[in-house]
Amino acid sequence: MDHEVDPCEDFYGFGCGGWLRDHPVPETSNSYGIYSWLRQHVNNKLKELLKAPSPPGELEAVTKAKVLYRSCINETQIEQLDSKPMLKTLQQPEFRWPVVGEALGGDWEWLPGRWDLQKTLAAMRVQHSKNVLIRLSVGPDDKNSTHHIIKLDQEQLILPSPEDYAANTTSAKAYRAALLSLMVDTAVMLGATEKAARVQMEEVLAFEIKLAKKLTPFEDRTSETMYNKYTLSRLQRLIPQFDWLAYIQAVWRPTGEPVISSSEPVIVRAPQYFKDLFKLINATNPRTVANYVQWRSVLSRATALSRRFLYRYLDYSRVTTGTTSLMSQTDKCVGYIKNLLLLPTGRLFIDTHFQEDKKHMADAVLAKVGYPEFYLNDTYVNEDLRQLSFSETDYYGNIMQVFGHIALEDVRRLRKRVQRTEWYTSPTTVNAFYSSSTNQIRFPAGELQKPFFWGKEYPRSLSYGAIGVIVGHELTHGFDNNGRKYDKNGNLDHWWSNSSIKAFNDKSQCVVNQYNNYHSEEADHNVLGKRTLAENIADNGGIREAFRAYRRWIQQNRGGKEEPLLPGLGLTNNQLFFLSYTHVRCYAYRPETARELIQTGAHSPPKYRVIGSMSNFEEFRKAFNCPAASTMNRGAESCRVW
């Protein structure tokens, strides 16, 4: 807290000023806040578990996770191997990088007459779980939510925002220069000549600049515009320059299931992008396209190589994110393995660090809390990694196995019905989620800790203000500008009346206008009210719902008698409720990252997530006696959707 700040003028500064002052952004990070602090806390617990010797009878999958961890922290071996593992990959015909092969020759030489874009993209998707140019995924059909379907979409580029490829701002020019330098140096580090790398990577960057212009803008990507259901034969007629059936069959083939036919339905989320993409590809030298595709693949795996590759990427990150130092190898490895091996690391965490009382208390409110029950099923957890065999001396080879496994499990879902009772968020995740297709909210075990979930020994105002508001936030997502389009079964459906839609849009426009007027000093950029609308609606709705729930709990469980006050603070429990919510939003960003989040993020900056929602809420201004002219009292100008 910062008592020198007037809570009625800047409640974020009042609630977070002290924490932000005492917790500067670490040199290894581009941001730091309560969420990153708690994630590090979870990672530290997981690190100790992964370091521990394997006892007799340990789950096979858990033992494999420990082997993968030990291979990751085996820096001596990684340094000795240096670029050799990557160069071995680049010998495969589908993965030959023209600029490198030109210098190395032999098995690395790229042969234009034998190169096939479709085969290369499919091989990357199958072996590396890497999408380039085309994003292929399997997920619930938006209009038939019990069935999975293949989805084809545009793929993200490297720079933080599409605008960075065209803008003439100082930062955008610096980003492009840093990217070109990274491309050239990486190619040279793998064997290319400086001169050839400079010429060919300039061509690659020019290609990606053109590609950025083909992306469908955010404002045009709605649930309705992205739902374009075609058979593969119809897609082939629409965009004949690419063999769609052969591509998808190649991605599907490792499942061992019956072959996919031309009648297979797919959702094409960006039809115009694909039309423009293949026009661009046909007008570009195949060597440039191959250089671009292989560069994207190499970049995604360079962090598994020696430290000279890590330091070279850090030089790029200094420019684009403001990060100035590498994190420790152990911290990197824990975070990486936690995200790659969800089941064994999740099982380790919940066996040791998650109390069932949290799960049972929250189960009264939510269906998806803590972890799915299959995390406790030994056979299920072991079966997930049954085909994988790791070595403590081959980190690169280990993660290549994992990538292939992840890719296979993703497409395998295609013929399975959507299980509305299951969920696949790792227990170690510190976040919460709403899924429109299954109409469910998820609260992993990692989220159910202080300062989100305080337990029975603290005033309930703290938990209602933190985890309670987040529960309300996720519930409100079911009725935001996107969630409202899905019915109770998770199907995209026009189920509202036209008058309800008009009233919703009118109320939403008030929110858009409000947040458009907020200026982020860190980013030197105004908030984008339309881009962040869904999250702003959820923030505003969540705080109202949680406060009502807290007051209802006081009435029903204490007969209307207020809880005892926390000593030494001089704050009522209603005030503690709002302070508790503010604390979980305390976050600082480096200017580069703040700017990226404004341009590409779904959330408003933390400061305005607090100020925006609380200044609209009459119960906040009552709790702090905020006068009519104060910033935190919008009075008649307050916006409210729900």
C-alpha positions in Angstrom: 0.0 0.0 0.0 1.0 3.6 -0.4 -0.9 5.8 2.1 0.3 8.9 0.5 -2.0 8.3 -2.5 -5.6 9.3 -2.2 -7.7 6.1 -2.7 -10.5 8.2 -4.3 -8.1 9.5 -6.9 -5.9 6.5 -7.8 -6.9 3.3 -6.0 -4.4 1.3 -7.9 -1.6 3.6 -6.7 -3.0 3.4 -3.2 -3.2 -0.4 -3.2 -0.2 -1.3 -5.2 2.3 1.6 -4.8 4.2 0.0 -2.0 4.4 -3.4 -3.6 5.6 -2.0 -6.9 8.2 0.2 -5.2 9.6 -2.9 -3.3 9.4 -5.3 -6.3 11.2 -3.9 -9.4 11.1 -5.9 -12.6 13.9 -8.5 -12.5 16.6 -8.2 -15.1 15.5 -11.7 -16.4 11.9 -10.6 -17.0 9.9 -8.1 -19.1 7.3 -7.8 -16.3 6.7 -8.6 -12.7 3.6 -8.8 -10.6 1.6 -10.9 -8.2 0.9 -13.6 -10.8 4.6 -13.9 -11.8 5.5 -14.0 -8.1 3.1 -16.8 -7.4 4.2 -18.7 -10.5 7.8 -18.5 -9.3 6.6 -19.8 -5.9 4.9 -22.8 -7.7 8.0 -23.3 -9.9 10.3 -23.4 -6.8 8.1 -26.1 -5.2 8.1 -28.1 -8.4 11.9 -27.6 -8.8 12.5 -29.3 -5.4 10.2 -32.2 -6.4 12.0 -32.7 -9.8 15.4 -32.6 -8.1 14.5 -35.3 -5.6 15.7 -38.8 -6.2 13.2 -41.3 -7.5 11.8 -43.5 -4.6 10.9 -47.1 -5.2 7.5 -47.4 -6.9 7.5 -43.9 -8.3 5.2 -43.4 -11.3 7.0 -44.1 -14.5 5.8 -40.8 -16.0 7.1 -38.9 -13.0 10.5 -40.6 -13.3 10.6 -39.6 -17.0 9.8 -36.0 -16.1 12.8 -36.0 -13.7 15.1 -37.4 -16.4 14.0 -34.7 -18.8 14.7 -32.1 -16.1 18.2 -33.5 -15.5 18.9 -33.5 -19.2 17.8 -29.8 -19.3 20.1 -28.7 -16.5 23.0 -30.8 -17.9 24.7 -27.6 -19.2 28.1 -29.3 -19.7 26.6 -31.7 -22.2 24.5 -29.1 -23.9 27.6 -26.9 -24.3 29.7 -29.8 -25.7 27.0 -30.6 -28.3 26.6 -26.9 -29.2 24.8 -26.7 -32.6 25.3 -30.4 -33.6 21.7 -31.5 -32.7 20.2 -28.7 -34.8 22.5 -29.4 -37.7 21.5 -33.1 -37.6 17.9 -32.0 -38.0 18.8 -29.7 -40.9 20.1 -32.7 -42.8 16.6 -34.1 -43.2 15.3 -33.2 -46.7 12.2 -31.5 -45.4 14.2 -29.3 -43.0 17.1 -28.2 -45.1 17.8 -24.4 -44.7 18.9 -23.0 -48.0 21.2 -20.3 -46.6 23.0 -22.9 -44.4 23.1 -25.7 -47.0 24.7 -23.4 -49.5 27.7 -23.1 -47.3 27.9 -26.6 -45.8 26.9 -28.6 -49.0 26.5 -32.4 -48.9 23.5 -33.6 -46.9 22.6 -30.0 -45.9 22.3 -28.7 -49.5 18.8 -27.5 -50.4 17.7 -28.7 -53.8 14.9 -26.5 -55.3 13.7 -29.2 -57.6 13.1 -31.6 -54.7 11.6 -29.1 -52.2 7.9 -29.3 -51.5 6.3 -26.6 -49.2 3.3 -28.9 -48.4 5.6 -31.7 -47.2 7.8 -29.4 -45.2 4.9 -27.7 -43.4 3.3 -31.1 -42.6 6.7 -32.5 -41.3 7.1 -29.4 -39.1 3.6 -29.9 -37.7 4.1 -33.6 -37.1 7.7 -33.7 -35.8 8.1 -30.3 -34.2 4.5 -29.4 -33.3 5.3 -26.2 -35.2 2.9 -24.2 -37.3 4.4 -21.9 -39.9 2.2 -19.9 -42.4 -0.8 -22.2 -41.7 -2.1 -22.8 -38.2 -3.7 -26.2 -37.9 -5.4 -27.2 -34.7 -8.2 -29.6 -33.6 -10.9 -28.2 -31.3 -14.7 -28.3 -30.7 -16.9 -27.3 -33.6 -18.4 -23.9 -32.6 -21.8 -24.9 -33.9 -21.7 -28.6 -32.8 -19.8 -28.4 -29.6 -19.8 -32.1 -28.8 -17.7 -32.9 -31.8 -14.1 -32.0 -32.7 -13.1 -30.5 -36.0 -10.0 -29.4 -37.9 -9.4 -25.7 -37.8 -7.2 -23.8 -40.2 -6.1 -20.2 -39.4 -3.4 -17.6 -40.0 -0.2 -18.0 -38.0 1.4 -15.4 -35.8 4.6 -13.7 -36.9 7.7 -13.0 -34.9 7.6 -9.4 -34.0 5.2 -8.4 -31.2 2.6 -6.7 -33.4 1.8 -6.8 -37.1 2.1 -3.0 -37.0 5.8 -3.4 -36.2 6.4 -4.6 -39.7 5.1 -1.5 -41.4 5.3 1.4 -38.9 7.9 4.1 -39.2 8.2 4.7 -35.5 11.5 4.5 -33.8 10.6 1.4 -31.9 9.3 -0.5 -34.9 12.4 0.3 -37.0 14.5 -0.9 -34.0 12.5 -4.1 -33.8 13.0 -4.9 -37.5 16.7 -4.2 -37.4 17.0 -6.4 -34.3 15.1 -9.2 -36.0 17.2 -9.0 -39.2 20.4 -9.1 -37.1 19.1 -12.2 -35.2 18.3 -14.0 -38.4 21.7 -13.3 -40.0 23.7 -14.2 -36.9 21.7 -17.4 -36.2 22.3 -18.6 -39.8 26.0 -17.7 -39.5 26.3 -19.6 -36.2 24.9 -22.7 -38.0 27.4 -22.4 -40.8 26.2 -19.9 -43.3 28.5 -17.2 -44.7 28.0 -13.7 -43.5 27.5 -12.3 -47.0 24.9 -14.9 -48.1 23.1 -14.7 -44.7 22.8 -10.9 -45.0 21.4 -11.0 -48.6 19.0 -13.9 -48.1 17.7 -12.9 -44.7 17.0 -9.4 -46.0 14.8 -11.2 -48.6 13.2 -13.2 -45.8 12.4 -10.1 -43.8 10.9 -8.4 -46.8 8.7 -11.5 -47.3 7.5 -11.4 -43.7 6.8 -7.7 -44.0 4.5 -8.5 -47.0 3.0 -11.4 -45.1 2.1 -9.1 -42.2 -0.1 -7.1 -44.5 -2.1 -10.2 -45.4 -3.1 -11.0 -41.8 -6.8 -10.4 -41.1 -7.0 -7.6 -38.5 -8.2 -8.2 -35.0 -11.3 -6.2 -35.4 -12.4 -8.3 -38.3 -11.9 -11.6 -36.4 -15.2 -12.4 -34.8 -16.8 -15.7 -33.9 -19.1 -15.3 -36.9 -16.5 -14.2 -39.5 -14.1 -17.0 -38.4 -16.7 -19.8 -38.8 -16.4 -20.9 -42.4 -17.1 -24.6 -42.7 -15.9 -26.3 -45.9 -15.2 -29.8 -47.0 -11.6 -30.3 -48.1 -12.7 -30.7 -51.7 -14.5 -27.3 -51.5 -11.5 -25.7 -49.9 -9.3 -27.1 -52.7 -11.5 -25.5 -55.3 -11.5 -22.2 -53.4 -7.7 -22.1 -52.9 -6.2 -24.5 -55.5 -2.5 -23.4 -55.1 -2.0 -25.8 -52.1 -2.7 -29.5 -51.7 -4.9 -29.3 -48.7 -5.9 -33.0 -48.6 -2.3 -34.2 -48.9 -1.2 -31.8 -46.1 -3.9 -32.8 -43.7 -3.5 -36.5 -44.5 0.3 -36.2 -43.8 -0.5 -34.5 -40.4 -3.1 -37.2 -39.6 -1.1 -40.3 -40.8 0.9 -40.8 -37.5 -2.4 -41.5 -35.7 -2.7 -44.8 -37.5 -6.4 -44.3 -38.0 -8.4 -44.5 -41.2 -7.3 -42.0 -43.8 -8.9 -38.6 -44.1 -10.9 -38.1 -47.3 -11.8 -35.0 -49.4 -15.2 -34.9 -47.7 -13.6 -34.1 -44.3 -15.1 -30.9 -42.9 -12.8 -28.1 -41.7 -13.3 -24.7 -40.3 -11.3 -22.0 -42.2 -11.0 -19.1 -39.9 -9.2 -16.8 -42.3 -10.2 -17.5 -45.9 -9.0 -14.2 -47.4 -5.6 -14.6 -45.6 -5.1 -18.0 -47.3 -6.0 -16.6 -50.7 -3.6 -13.7 -50.3 -0.9 -16.0 -48.8 -0.6 -18.3 -51.7 -0.7 -15.4 -54.2 2.3 -14.0 -52.2 4.1 -17.4 -52.2 3.6 -17.9 -55.9 5.1 -14.4 -56.6 8.1 -15.1 -54.3 11.3 -17.0 -55.1 11.0 -20.5 -53.6 14.4 -20.2 -52.0 13.1 -17.2 -50.0 10.0 -19.1 -48.9 12.1 -22.1 -47.9 14.5 -19.8 -46.0 11.6 -18.2 -44.2 9.9 -21.4 -43.2 13.1 -23.0 -42.0 14.1 -19.9 -40.1 10.8 -20.0 -38.2 11.4 -23.6 -37.3 15.0 -23.1 -36.2 14.1 -20.1 -34.0 11.5 -22.2 -32.1 14.2 -24.8 -31.1 17.2 -22.5 -30.6 16.6 -22.3 -26.9 17.5 -26.0 -26.6 21.0 -25.3 -27.8 24.2 -23.9 -26.1 24.4 -20.6 -24.3 25.8 -18.7 -27.3 22.4 -19.2 -28.9 20.7 -18.1 -25.7 22.8 -15.0 -25.4 22.2 -14.1 -29.0 18.5 -14.3 -28.6 18.8 -12.2 -25.4 20.4 -9.4 -27.5 17.2 -9.5 -29.6 15.0 -9.5 -26.5 16.8 -6.5 -25.0 15.4 -4.5 -27.9 11.9 -6.0 -28.2 11.0 -6.7 -24.5 13.6 -4.8 -22.4 14.9 -8.1 -20.8 18.5 -7.7 -19.9 19.6 -11.0 -18.4 19.1 -14.7 -18.9 17.2 -16.6 -16.2 19.0 -19.4 -14.5 19.1 -22.7 -16.3 17.2 -24.5 -13.5 14.4 -21.9 -13.5 14.2 -22.1 -17.3 14.0 -25.9 -17.2 11.3 -26.1 -14.5 9.1 -23.7 -16.4 9.7 -25.4 -19.7 9.1 -29.0 -18.4 6.0 -27.8 -16.4 4.5 -26.6 -19.7 5.6 -29.6 -21.8 4.7 -32.5 -19.4 1.4 -31.5 -17.9 0.4 -34.8 -16.3 3.5 -35.9 -14.4 4.4 -32.4 -13.2 0.8 -31.7 -12.2 0.6 -35.0 -10.4 3.8 -34.2 -8.5 2.4 -30.9 -7.4 -1.0 -31.9 -6.2 0.3 -35.0 -4.4 2.5 -32.7 -2.2 1.1 -29.2 -2.2 -2.7 -29.2 -2.7 -5.0 -29.6 0.2 -8.4 -31.3 -0.6 -10.3 -28.8 1.6 -9.6 -26.1 -1.0 -11.1 -28.3 -3.7 -14.1 -29.2 -1.7 -14.8 -25.7 -0.6 -14.7 -24.4 -4.1 -16.6 -27.4 -5.6 -19.7 -26.0 -4.0 -19.4 -23.1 -6.5 -17.5 -24.5 -9.5 -17.3 -27.7 -11.5 -13.7 -27.4 -12.5 -11.5 -26.7 -9.5 -8.0 -27.7 -8.6 -7.4 -30.6 -11.0 -9.2 -33.2 -13.1 -9.6 -36.5 -11.4 -7.6 -38.3 -14.1 -4.5 -36.7 -12.6 -4.8 -39.3 -9.8 -5.2 -42.2 -12.1 -1.7 -43.9 -12.2 -2.5 -45.8 -15.4 -3.7 -42.7 -17.2 -0.7 -40.6 -16.2 1.8 -43.3 -17.2 0.1 -44.0 -20.5 0.5 -40.4 -21.6 4.2 -40.8 -21.9 4.4 -44.6 -22.6 6.0 -44.2 -26.0 8.7 -41.7 -24.9 12.2 -42.7 -23.7 14.4 -39.9 -22.4 18.2 -39.7 -21.9 20.0 -37.5 -19.4 22.6 -36.6 -22.0 20.3 -35.7 -24.9 18.1 -32.7 -24.0 17.5 -31.7 -27.6 16.5 -35.2 -28.6 14.2 -35.4 -25.6 12.3 -32.3 -26.4 12.0 -33.3 -30.0 10.3 -36.5 -28.8 7.9 -34.4 -26.7 7.1 -32.1 -29.5 6.1 -35.0 -31.7 4.0 -36.5 -28.9 2.2 -33.2 -28.3 1.5 -32.9 -32.1 0.1 -36.4 -32.2 -2.1 -36.0 -29.1 -3.6 -32.8 -30.5 -4.8 -34.3 -33.8 -5.8 -37.6 -32.1 -8.7 -35.7 -30.5 -10.4 -35.3 -33.9 -12.4 -38.6 -33.8 -13.2 -38.3 -30.1 -16.3 -36.6 -28.7 -15.8 -33.5 -26.6 -15.9 -34.6 -23.0 -17.6 -31.8 -21.2 -16.7 -33.3 -17.8 -13.0 -33.3 -18.5 -10.5 -30.4 -18.6 -6.9 -30.2 -19.6 -5.4 -27.3 -17.7 -2.4 -28.2 -15.7 -2.8 -28.0 -11.8 0.4 -26.0 -11.7 -1.1 -23.2 -13.8 -1.6 -19.9 -12.0 -4.5 -18.5 -13.9 -8.2 -19.1 -14.5 -10.2 -19.7 -17.7 -13.6 -19.7 -19.3 -14.4 -22.0 -22.2 -17.3 -20.9 -24.4 -17.4 -24.3 -26.2 -17.9 -26.3 -23.0 -19.5 -23.5 -21.1 -17.2 -24.1 -18.1 -14.8 -22.2 -15.9 -11.5 -23.7 -14.7 -9.5 -22.9 -11.6 -6.3 -24.9 -11.4 -4.6 -25.7 -8.1 -1.9 -23.2 -8.7 -4.5 -20.4 -8.5 -5.9 -21.5 -5.2 -3.2 -20.0 -3.0 -2.5 -16.8 -1.2 -3.0 -14.0 -2.2 -6.0 -15.4 -4.1 -7.4 -18.0 -1.8 -6.9 -17.1 1.9 -8.6 -20.0 3.7 -10.8 -19.9 6.8 -8.3 -18.3 9.2 -8.5 -14.9 7.5 -11.4 -12.6 6.9 -13.6 -13.9 4.1 -13.4 -10.4 2.6 -9.9 -11.2 1.4 -10.9 -14.3 -0.5 -14.1 -12.8 -1.9 -12.1 -9.8 -3.1 -9.4 -11.9 -4.8 -10.5 -15.4 -5.9 -14.1 -14.4 -5.6 -13.8 -11.5 -8.1 -11.9 -13.9 -10.5 -14.7 -16.4 -10.2 -17.1 -13.6 -11.1 -14.9 -12.5 -13.9 -14.8 -15.9 -15.5 -18.6 -16.3 -15.1 -19.2 -13.0 -16.8 -17.1 -14.1 -19.8 -20.1 -16.3 -20.6 -22.0 -13.1 -21.3 -19.3 -10.8 -22.7 -19.3 -9.6 -26.4 -18.1 -13.0 -27.5 -19.4 -15.4 -24.8 -23.0 -14.1 -25.2 -23.0 -15.6 -28.7 -22.8 -19.2 -27.4 -25.8 -21.0 -25.9 -25.9 -23.1 -22.8 -24.5 -26.1 -24.7 -21.5 -24.2 -26.0 -22.8 -23.7 -29.5 -22.5 -20.6 -31.6 -26.1 -19.6 -31.9 -28.2 -16.4 -32.4 -30.2 -17.0 -29.2 -30.7 -13.4 -28.0 -33.5 -11.2 -29.2 -32.5 -8.2 -31.5 -33.6 -5.8 -28.8 -31.4 -7.5 -26.2 -28.4 -7.3 -28.6 -29.0 -3.6 -29.2 -29.2 -2.9 -25.5 -26.0 -4.9 -24.9 -24.2 -3.1 -27.7 -25.3 0.3 -26.3 -24.1 -0.5 -22.8 -20.8 -2.0 -24.2 -20.1 1.1 -26.2 -20.0 3.0 -22.9 -17.3 0.7 -21.7 -15.4 1.0 -25.0 -15.4 4.8 -24.7 -14.4 4.8 -21.0 -11.3 2.7 -21.6 -10.3 4.4 -24.8 -9.7 7.5 -22.7 -7.2 5.8 -20.4 -3.5 6.5 -21.2 -0.8 4.0 -20.2 2.3 5.9 -19.2 4.5 2.8 -19.4 3.4 2.2 -23.0 2.9 5.8 -23.9 -0.3 4.7 -25.6 -4.0 4.8 -25.0 -5.9 1.7 -24.0 -7.8 0.1 -27.0 -11.3 -0.1 -25.6 -12.7 -2.3 -28.4 -9.8 -4.8 -28.3 -10.1 -5.2 -24.5 -13.9 -5.0 -24.3 -14.5 -8.7 -23.3 -12.0 -8.5 -20.4 -13.3 -5.1 -19.3 -16.9 -6.4 -19.2 -15.7 -9.4 -17.2 -13.7 -7.2 -14.7 -16.7 -4.9 -14.1 -19.2 -7.8 -13.8 -16.9 -9.9 -11.7 -16.3 -7.3 -9.0 -20.1 -6.7 -8.7 -20.9 -10.4 -8.5 -18.2 -11.1 -5.9 -19.2 -8.1 -3.7 -22.9 -9.2 -3.7 -21.8 -12.7 -2.8 -19.7 -11.5 0.1 -22.5 -9.4 1.5 -24.9 -12.4 1.1 -22.4 -14.5 3.0 -22.3 -12.0 5.8 -26.1 -11.9 6.0 -26.6 -15.7 5.8 -23.7 -16.9 7.9 -23.2 -14.1 10.4 -26.7 -12.8 10.6 -25.6 -9.5 9.1 -22.8 -9.0 11.7 -19.5 -7.8 10.2 -16.4 -9.9 10.4 -13.7 -8.9 12.9 -11.3 -6.4 11.5 -7.6 -7.1 10.7 -5.6 -5.2 13.3 -3.4 -2.3 12.5 -4.9 -1.4 9.1 -7.8 0.8 10.0 -9.8 -0.6 7.1 -13.4 -2.0 7.1 -13.9 -5.4 5.6 -15.7 -3.9 2.6 -12.6 -1.8 2.0 -10.4 -4.9 2.4 -12.5 -6.6 -0.3 -11.5 -3.9 -2.8 -7.9 -3.8 -1.6 -7.6 -7.6 -1.9 -8.7 -7.4 -5.6 -6.3 -4.6 -6.2 -3.4 -6.6 -4.8 -3.8 -9.4 -7.3 -3.5 -6.8 -10.1 -0.2 -5.3 -9.0 2.0 -5.5 -12.0 4.9 -3.6 -13.5 6.0 -3.8 -17.2 9.0 -2.6 -19.1 8.0 0.0 -21.7 8.6 -2.4 -24.7 6.3 -5.1 -23.1 3.7 -2.6 -22.0 3.5 -1.3 -25.6 3.1 -4.9 -27.0 0.4 -5.7 -24.5 -1.6 -2.6 -25.5 -1.3 -3.4 -29.2 -1.9 -7.2 -29.1 -3.3 -8.0 -25.6 -6.8 -8.8 -24.6 -6.6 -7.1 -21.2 -6.3 -3.4 -20.2 -3.2 -2.5 -18.2 -3.6 -3.6 -14.6 -3.9 0.0 -13.4 -7.0 0.5 -15.5 -8.5 -2.9 -14.7 -8.7 -1.6 -11.1 -9.6 2.0 -11.7 -12.0 1.3 -14.6 -14.1 -1.3 -12.7 -14.1 0.3 -9.3 -14.9 3.8 -10.5 -18.1 2.4 -12.1 -19.2 0.7 -8.9 -21.3 2.5 -6.4 -20.4 0.2 -3.5 -16.7 1.2 -3.9 -17.4 4.9 -3.7 -19.6 4.2 -0.6 -16.8 2.1 1.1 -14.3 4.9 0.7 -16.6 7.9 0.8 -15.3 9.2 -2.6 -16.7 12.6 -3.5 -18.6 13.2 -6.7 -15.7 15.1 -8.3 -13.1 12.3 -7.7 -11.5 10.1 -10.3 -12.8 6.9 -8.6 -16.4 8.1 -8.7 -17.8 8.3 -12.2 -21.3 8.9 -10.9 -23.8 9.3 -13.7 -21.1 8.5 -16.3 -20.6 5.0 -14.8 -20.8 2.2 -17.3 -22.5 -1.1 -16.5 -23.3 -4.0 -18.7 -24.2 -6.6 -16.0 
